[in-house]
């Protein structure tokens, strides 16, 4: 287990952007971003939102996930 940094998008009343692109008070449903720049880019589509940084435990350290994500993006 490792502590990893993630980013989420919140609206002005504290709801989280979900994978379905709705806002919910349930933090467990929040769409999580590995990179702050990606979160900021996504938040630009939702006026009045902010990007919030948080830390959580993960079974995969960031260096492993970031390599996987960049490979998938290159293939797309």
Secondary structure, DSSP 8 states (H G I E B T S, - for coil): -EEEEEEEEE-TTS-EEBTTS-EES-GGGB--BS-HHHHHHHHTTSTT-EEEEEEEEESS-HHHHHHHHHHHHHH-
